[in-house]
Amino acid sequence: MLFCVHVAGRSHVRQHDRFAELTAGSGVFYEARSAWELLSSGESRSLTLHFSRDLLPLRTAEITEGCARSMDPAAPAMQMLSGYLDRLFDLADDLTASQRLDAGHAAIDLLAMALRDVTPALPGDGGPAHVLLDMMLTHVRDHLADPRLHAEELARRHHVSVRHAQTLFERIGTTPGAYLREQRLLAARAMLSDPRYAGVGISDVGAAVGFLNLRTFERAFRRQFGMTPGGWRREHLHFGPTPGTEPPKTSPG
């Protein structure tokens, strides 16, 4: 993904049959993987943020809908975002690697906020409850390895309150946190029962499903299955994949 804050000159961006005119202070958002065209009349300058689409807490249709729409420089959210990016570009070289990573995530969160001004249809419409719940369940299963995923982050990613997320999960008799923990532990159990992972340490198995602390992983596993991860492996390791299971994804969001 690319997001540009136009600093000087005049430019136009075309994508998805939309045409955005850019003047000083305005912004535009577009997808690098889809055909796009940038036209400048004379000398122009802009600040450009490049990032993976997986980091933006919007669904695919929402991302497409937000592309090639000029963002008003007078909008408060746009002013916050452009001011932040201006300072970030000035100070980035003086930040540590981890600080730059955190600062980049903060910029993407500000961008998601600013995109709400682009079109009312963007993140506000969660759709039918069962569709939104299915999306959240899928998101959990696809991001087990991300240690930052928790109930609050899950709700934020789907643009609902934590209370609303809890109400949705009540439909299947659980809570967001309990479902996430259960899915992580089921994935860990599958790895511990699979000879392909026989050489993977217990702490690494825990980390692969989002538990960065070994003691926390062992306590949660014992509460769920009545024995430690090591005990489960000794008793249940066999020489064929566990029926109906797949190795968990190990790359965060």
C-alpha positions as YAML, in Angstrom:
chain: A
units: angstrom
residues:
- id: 1
  name: MET
  ca: [0.00, 0.00, 0.00]
- id: 2
  name: LEU
  ca: [1.05, 3.59, -0.56]
- id: 3
  name: PHE
  ca: [-0.18, 6.75, 1.12]
- id: 4
  name: CYS
  ca: [1.02, 10.17, -0.06]
- id: 5
  name: VAL
  ca: [0.73, 13.55, 1.60]
- id: 6
  name: HIS
  ca: [1.17, 16.14, -1.14]
- id: 7
  name: VAL
  ca: [3.55, 18.90, -0.06]
- id: 8
  name: ALA
  ca: [3.97, 21.13, -3.11]
- id: 9
  name: GLY
  ca: [2.73, 21.41, -6.70]
- id: 10
  name: ARG
  ca: [-0.33, 19.73, -8.22]
- id: 11
  name: SER
  ca: [-0.79, 16.06, -9.04]
- id: 12
  name: HIS
  ca: [-3.50, 13.58, -9.93]
- id: 13
  name: VAL
  ca: [-3.85, 9.91, -9.04]
- id: 14
  name: ARG
  ca: [-6.05, 7.52, -10.99]
- id: 15
  name: GLN
  ca: [-7.02, 4.04, -9.79]
- id: 16
  name: HIS
  ca: [-10.19, 1.86, -9.84]
- id: 17
  name: ASP
  ca: [-11.79, 4.32, -12.31]
- id: 18
  name: ARG
  ca: [-11.45, 7.15, -9.79]
- id: 19
  name: PHE
  ca: [-9.44, 10.34, -10.24]
- id: 20
  name: ALA
  ca: [-8.09, 12.27, -7.23]
- id: 21
  name: GLU
  ca: [-6.71, 15.78, -7.54]
- id: 22
  name: LEU
  ca: [-3.95, 16.63, -5.09]
- id: 23
  name: THR
  ca: [-2.97, 20.06, -3.85]
- id: 24
  name: ALA
  ca: [-0.69, 21.08, -0.99]
- id: 25
  name: GLY
  ca: [-1.68, 19.32, 2.24]
- id: 26
  name: SER
  ca: [-4.09, 16.82, 0.70]
- id: 27
  name: GLY
  ca: [-3.54, 13.07, 0.83]
- id: 28
  name: VAL
  ca: [-4.28, 10.05, -1.30]
- id: 29
  name: PHE
  ca: [-4.23, 6.33, -0.67]
- id: 30
  name: TYR
  ca: [-3.73, 3.65, -3.33]
- id: 31
  name: GLU
  ca: [-2.80, 0.00, -3.85]
- id: 32
  name: ALA
  ca: [0.58, -0.85, -5.34]
- id: 33
  name: ARG
  ca: [-0.69, -4.22, -6.57]
- id: 34
  name: SER
  ca: [-3.48, -2.69, -8.71]
- id: 35
  name: ALA
  ca: [-2.93, -0.54, -11.79]
- id: 36
  name: TRP
  ca: [-2.51, 3.12, -10.89]
- id: 37
  name: GLU
  ca: [-1.33, 6.31, -12.57]
- id: 38
  name: LEU
  ca: [0.30, 9.36, -11.01]
- id: 39
  name: LEU
  ca: [0.39, 12.55, -13.07]
- id: 40
  name: SER
  ca: [2.14, 15.76, -12.03]
- id: 41
  name: SER
  ca: [1.91, 19.17, -13.64]
- id: 42
  name: GLY
  ca: [5.30, 20.77, -13.18]
- id: 43
  name: GLU
  ca: [7.48, 20.20, -10.13]
- id: 44
  name: SER
  ca: [5.78, 18.53, -7.19]
- id: 45
  name: ARG
  ca: [6.81, 16.99, -3.87]
- id: 46
  name: SER
  ca: [5.13, 14.56, -1.50]
- id: 47
  name: LEU
  ca: [5.77, 12.36, 1.54]
- id: 48
  name: THR
  ca: [5.05, 8.70, 0.81]
- id: 49
  name: LEU
  ca: [4.38, 5.93, 3.30]
- id: 50
  name: HIS
  ca: [4.84, 2.34, 2.01]
- id: 51
  name: PHE
  ca: [3.47, -0.57, 4.05]
- id: 52
  name: SER
  ca: [1.92, -4.02, 3.78]
- id: 53
  name: ARG
  ca: [-1.86, -4.09, 3.33]
- id: 54
  name: ASP
  ca: [-2.02, -6.68, 6.16]
- id: 55
  name: LEU
  ca: [-1.11, -3.94, 8.63]
- id: 56
  name: LEU
  ca: [-4.12, -1.77, 7.77]
- id: 57
  name: PRO
  ca: [-7.16, -2.73, 9.89]
- id: 58
  name: LEU
  ca: [-9.59, -2.60, 6.96]
- id: 59
  name: ARG
  ca: [-11.22, -5.34, 4.93]
- id: 60
  name: THR
  ca: [-10.29, -5.80, 1.26]
- id: 61
  name: ALA
  ca: [-13.43, -4.13, -0.09]
- id: 62
  name: GLU
  ca: [-12.91, -1.17, 2.26]
- id: 63
  name: ILE
  ca: [-9.31, -0.74, 1.12]
- id: 64
  name: THR
  ca: [-10.38, -0.72, -2.53]
- id: 65
  name: GLU
  ca: [-13.17, 1.76, -1.76]
- id: 66
  name: GLY
  ca: [-10.72, 4.15, -0.10]
- id: 67
  name: CYS
  ca: [-8.26, 4.25, -3.00]
- id: 68
  name: ALA
  ca: [-7.78, 7.30, -5.25]
- id: 69
  name: ARG
  ca: [-9.94, 9.61, -3.16]
- id: 70
  name: SER
  ca: [-8.52, 13.00, -2.27]
- id: 71
  name: MET
  ca: [-8.32, 13.54, 1.50]
- id: 72
  name: ASP
  ca: [-9.19, 17.07, 2.61]
- id: 73
  name: PRO
  ca: [-6.18, 18.84, 4.21]
- id: 74
  name: ALA
  ca: [-8.59, 20.80, 6.43]
- id: 75
  name: ALA
  ca: [-10.04, 17.66, 8.03]
- id: 76
  name: PRO
  ca: [-8.77, 17.31, 11.63]
- id: 77
  name: ALA
  ca: [-7.79, 13.66, 11.17]
- id: 78
  name: MET
  ca: [-5.85, 14.51, 8.02]
- id: 79
  name: GLN
  ca: [-4.08, 17.36, 9.81]
- id: 80
  name: MET
  ca: [-3.03, 14.99, 12.60]
- id: 81
  name: LEU
  ca: [-1.80, 12.40, 10.11]
- id: 82
  name: SER
  ca: [0.13, 14.80, 7.88]
- id: 83
  name: GLY
  ca: [1.69, 16.53, 10.91]
- id: 84
  name: TYR
  ca: [2.74, 13.20, 12.37]
- id: 85
  name: LEU
  ca: [4.25, 11.99, 9.08]
- id: 86
  name: ASP
  ca: [6.15, 15.24, 8.64]
- id: 87
  name: ARG
  ca: [7.77, 14.84, 12.06]
- id: 88
  name: LEU
  ca: [8.34, 11.12, 11.52]
- id: 89
  name: PHE
  ca: [10.23, 11.72, 8.28]
- id: 90
  name: ASP
  ca: [12.38, 14.35, 10.06]
- id: 91
  name: LEU
  ca: [13.22, 12.16, 13.07]
- id: 92
  name: ALA
  ca: [13.20, 8.61, 11.69]
- id: 93
  name: ASP
  ca: [16.98, 8.38, 11.33]
- id: 94
  name: ASP
  ca: [17.41, 9.16, 15.02]
- id: 95
  name: LEU
  ca: [15.04, 6.43, 16.21]
- id: 96
  name: THR
  ca: [16.03, 2.88, 17.05]
- id: 97
  name: ALA
  ca: [14.77, 0.06, 14.85]
- id: 98
  name: SER
  ca: [12.08, -0.91, 17.35]
- id: 99
  name: GLN
  ca: [11.03, 2.75, 17.74]
- id: 100
  name: ARG
  ca: [10.73, 3.10, 13.96]
- id: 101
  name: LEU
  ca: [8.55, 0.00, 13.88]
- id: 102
  name: ASP
  ca: [6.26, 1.37, 16.61]
- id: 103
  name: ALA
  ca: [6.15, 4.77, 14.92]
- id: 104
  name: GLY
  ca: [5.18, 3.15, 11.63]
- id: 105
  name: HIS
  ca: [2.32, 1.24, 13.26]
- id: 106
  name: ALA
  ca: [1.13, 4.49, 14.84]
- id: 107
  name: ALA
  ca: [1.13, 6.15, 11.41]
- id: 108
  name: ILE
  ca: [-0.98, 3.33, 9.97]
- id: 109
  name: ASP
  ca: [-3.49, 3.65, 12.83]
- id: 110
  name: LEU
  ca: [-3.76, 7.39, 12.14]
- id: 111
  name: LEU
  ca: [-4.28, 6.62, 8.45]
- id: 112
  name: ALA
  ca: [-7.15, 4.25, 9.27]
- id: 113
  name: MET
  ca: [-8.73, 7.03, 11.34]
- id: 114
  name: ALA
  ca: [-8.30, 9.57, 8.51]
- id: 115
  name: LEU
  ca: [-9.83, 7.18, 5.96]
- id: 116
  name: ARG
  ca: [-13.12, 7.31, 7.87]
- id: 117
  name: ASP
  ca: [-13.56, 10.81, 6.44]
- id: 118
  name: VAL
  ca: [-13.13, 9.62, 2.86]
- id: 119
  name: THR
  ca: [-16.42, 7.76, 2.55]
- id: 120
  name: PRO
  ca: [-19.07, 6.86, 5.14]
- id: 121
  name: ALA
  ca: [-19.11, 3.30, 3.80]
- id: 122
  name: LEU
  ca: [-15.57, 2.53, 4.89]
- id: 123
  name: PRO
  ca: [-15.20, 0.97, 8.33]
- id: 124
  name: GLY
  ca: [-18.52, 1.72, 9.96]
- id: 125
  name: ASP
  ca: [-20.67, -0.99, 8.46]
- id: 126
  name: GLY
  ca: [-20.04, -4.34, 10.07]
- id: 127
  name: GLY
  ca: [-22.72, -6.10, 8.03]
- id: 128
  name: PRO
  ca: [-24.92, -8.87, 9.39]
- id: 129
  name: ALA
  ca: [-23.80, -10.12, 12.78]
- id: 130
  name: HIS
  ca: [-23.08, -13.67, 11.63]
- id: 131
  name: VAL
  ca: [-20.90, -12.41, 8.77]
- id: 132
  name: LEU
  ca: [-18.89, -10.20, 11.09]
- id: 133
  name: LEU
  ca: [-18.52, -13.04, 13.59]
- id: 134
  name: ASP
  ca: [-17.27, -15.39, 10.85]
- id: 135
  name: MET
  ca: [-14.72, -12.77, 9.80]
- id: 136
  name: MET
  ca: [-13.48, -12.43, 13.37]
- id: 137
  name: LEU
  ca: [-13.22, -16.21, 13.83]
- id: 138
  name: THR
  ca: [-11.24, -16.50, 10.61]
- id: 139
  name: HIS
  ca: [-8.97, -13.63, 11.64]
- id: 140
  name: VAL
  ca: [-8.20, -15.39, 14.92]
- id: 141
  name: ARG
  ca: [-7.35, -18.69, 13.21]
- id: 142
  name: ASP
  ca: [-5.16, -16.92, 10.64]
- id: 143
  name: HIS
  ca: [-3.19, -14.86, 13.19]
- id: 144
  name: LEU
  ca: [-2.57, -17.23, 16.10]
- id: 145
  name: ALA
  ca: [1.16, -16.55, 15.99]
- id: 146
  name: ASP
  ca: [0.72, -12.80, 16.55]
- id: 147
  name: PRO
  ca: [1.34, -12.20, 20.27]
- id: 148
  name: ARG
  ca: [-0.27, -8.75, 19.96]
- id: 149
  name: LEU
  ca: [-3.63, -10.29, 19.07]
- id: 150
  name: HIS
  ca: [-6.04, -10.05, 22.01]
- id: 151
  name: ALA
  ca: [-9.70, -9.17, 22.48]
- id: 152
  name: GLU
  ca: [-9.15, -5.40, 22.24]
- id: 153
  name: GLU
  ca: [-7.01, -5.71, 19.11]
- id: 154
  name: LEU
  ca: [-9.51, -8.08, 17.50]
- id: 155
  name: ALA
  ca: [-12.31, -5.58, 18.11]
- id: 156
  name: ARG
  ca: [-10.21, -2.69, 16.81]
- id: 157
  name: ARG
  ca: [-9.31, -4.61, 13.65]
- id: 158
  name: HIS
  ca: [-13.00, -5.08, 12.89]
- id: 159
  name: HIS
  ca: [-14.07, -1.56, 13.92]
- id: 160
  name: VAL
  ca: [-16.38, -2.57, 16.76]
- id: 161
  name: SER
  ca: [-16.27, -2.04, 20.51]
- id: 162
  name: VAL
  ca: [-14.95, -4.77, 22.80]
- id: 163
  name: ARG
  ca: [-18.46, -5.09, 24.23]
- id: 164
  name: HIS
  ca: [-19.91, -5.65, 20.77]
- id: 165
  name: ALA
  ca: [-17.27, -8.28, 20.04]
- id: 166
  name: GLN
  ca: [-18.20, -10.02, 23.30]
- id: 167
  name: THR
  ca: [-21.87, -9.98, 22.29]
- id: 168
  name: LEU
  ca: [-21.01, -11.58, 18.94]
- id: 169
  name: PHE
  ca: [-18.96, -14.34, 20.57]
- id: 170
  name: GLU
  ca: [-21.80, -15.05, 23.00]
- id: 171
  name: ARG
  ca: [-23.60, -16.49, 19.96]
- id: 172
  name: ILE
  ca: [-21.17, -19.42, 20.05]
- id: 173
  name: GLY
  ca: [-21.04, -19.64, 23.83]
- id: 174
  name: THR
  ca: [-17.62, -18.11, 24.46]
- id: 175
  name: THR
  ca: [-15.69, -14.84, 24.66]
- id: 176
  name: PRO
  ca: [-13.09, -13.41, 22.25]
- id: 177
  name: GLY
  ca: [-10.28, -14.05, 24.70]
- id: 178
  name: ALA
  ca: [-11.39, -17.60, 25.48]
- id: 179
  name: TYR
  ca: [-11.79, -18.48, 21.81]
- id: 180
  name: LEU
  ca: [-8.34, -17.09, 20.97]
- id: 181
  name: ARG
  ca: [-6.73, -19.01, 23.83]
- id: 182
  name: GLU
  ca: [-8.54, -22.23, 22.87]
- id: 183
  name: GLN
  ca: [-7.49, -21.99, 19.22]
- id: 184
  name: ARG
  ca: [-3.88, -21.32, 20.20]
- id: 185
  name: LEU
  ca: [-3.83, -24.32, 22.50]
- id: 186
  name: LEU
  ca: [-5.48, -26.59, 19.93]
- id: 187
  name: ALA
  ca: [-2.85, -25.55, 17.38]
- id: 188
  name: ALA
  ca: [-0.09, -26.20, 19.92]
- id: 189
  name: ARG
  ca: [-1.55, -29.62, 20.72]
- id: 190
  name: ALA
  ca: [-1.58, -30.49, 17.01]
- id: 191
  name: MET
  ca: [2.11, -29.53, 16.72]
- id: 192
  name: LEU
  ca: [3.04, -31.55, 19.80]
- id: 193
  name: SER
  ca: [1.27, -34.61, 18.32]
- id: 194
  name: ASP
  ca: [2.96, -34.27, 14.92]
- id: 195
  name: PRO
  ca: [6.36, -35.96, 14.34]
- id: 196
  name: ARG
  ca: [7.28, -33.19, 11.90]
- id: 197
  name: TYR
  ca: [7.66, -30.92, 14.95]
- id: 198
  name: ALA
  ca: [9.35, -33.49, 17.20]
- id: 199
  name: GLY
  ca: [12.59, -31.49, 17.15]
- id: 200
  name: VAL
  ca: [10.92, -28.15, 17.94]
- id: 201
  name: GLY
  ca: [11.39, -27.02, 21.53]
- id: 202
  name: ILE
  ca: [8.37, -26.55, 23.80]
- id: 203
  name: SER
  ca: [8.99, -22.82, 24.09]
- id: 204
  name: ASP
  ca: [9.20, -22.54, 20.29]
- id: 205
  name: VAL
  ca: [5.89, -24.39, 19.93]
- id: 206
  name: GLY
  ca: [4.34, -21.91, 22.33]
- id: 207
  name: ALA
  ca: [5.82, -18.94, 20.44]
- id: 208
  name: ALA
  ca: [4.51, -20.34, 17.14]
- id: 209
  name: VAL
  ca: [0.96, -19.98, 18.47]
- id: 210
  name: GLY
  ca: [1.38, -16.64, 20.23]
- id: 211
  name: PHE
  ca: [2.65, -17.58, 23.72]
- id: 212
  name: LEU
  ca: [5.94, -15.74, 24.23]
- id: 213
  name: ASN
  ca: [6.27, -16.79, 27.88]
- id: 214
  name: LEU
  ca: [6.94, -20.51, 28.44]
- id: 215
  name: ARG
  ca: [5.44, -20.61, 31.93]
- id: 216
  name: THR
  ca: [2.24, -18.93, 30.72]
- id: 217
  name: PHE
  ca: [2.03, -21.45, 27.87]
- id: 218
  name: GLU
  ca: [2.58, -24.42, 30.18]
- id: 219
  name: ARG
  ca: [-0.02, -23.23, 32.71]
- id: 220
  name: ALA
  ca: [-2.63, -22.58, 30.01]
- id: 221
  name: PHE
  ca: [-1.95, -25.94, 28.37]
- id: 222
  name: ARG
  ca: [-2.25, -27.81, 31.67]
- id: 223
  name: ARG
  ca: [-5.55, -26.10, 32.50]
- id: 224
  name: GLN
  ca: [-6.94, -26.98, 29.06]
- id: 225
  name: PHE
  ca: [-5.68, -30.55, 28.66]
- id: 226
  name: GLY
  ca: [-4.72, -31.75, 32.15]
- id: 227
  name: MET
  ca: [-0.98, -32.14, 31.51]
- id: 228
  name: THR
  ca: [2.04, -30.11, 30.48]
- id: 229
  name: PRO
  ca: [2.99, -29.66, 26.81]
- id: 230
  name: GLY
  ca: [5.99, -31.93, 27.35]
- id: 231
  name: GLY
  ca: [3.80, -34.59, 28.96]
- id: 232
  name: TRP
  ca: [1.34, -34.42, 26.08]
- id: 233
  name: ARG
  ca: [4.14, -34.84, 23.55]
- id: 234
  name: ARG
  ca: [5.53, -37.91, 25.34]
- id: 235
  name: GLU
  ca: [2.11, -39.58, 25.51]
- id: 236
  name: HIS
  ca: [0.60, -38.58, 22.19]
- id: 237
  name: LEU
  ca: [3.37, -38.14, 19.62]
- id: 238
  name: HIS
  ca: [2.63, -40.42, 16.68]
- id: 239
  name: PHE
  ca: [3.94, -40.84, 13.19]
- id: 240
  name: GLY
  ca: [1.32, -39.24, 11.00]
- id: 241
  name: PRO
  ca: [-0.44, -35.87, 10.88]
- id: 242
  name: THR
  ca: [-3.26, -35.42, 13.36]
- id: 243
  name: PRO
  ca: [-6.51, -36.09, 11.43]
- id: 244
  name: GLY
  ca: [-8.40, -32.92, 10.53]
- id: 245
  name: THR
  ca: [-5.62, -30.54, 11.61]
- id: 246
  name: GLU
  ca: [-3.09, -28.39, 9.81]
- id: 247
  name: PRO
  ca: [0.11, -26.81, 11.10]
- id: 248
  name: PRO
  ca: [-0.64, -23.28, 12.32]
- id: 249
  name: LYS
  ca: [0.47, -20.24, 10.38]
- id: 250
  name: THR
  ca: [3.57, -18.82, 12.01]
- id: 251
  name: SER
  ca: [3.72, -15.34, 10.42]
- id: 252
  name: PRO
  ca: [1.98, -12.46, 12.32]
- id: 253
  name: GLY
  ca: [-0.76, -10.45, 10.45]
...
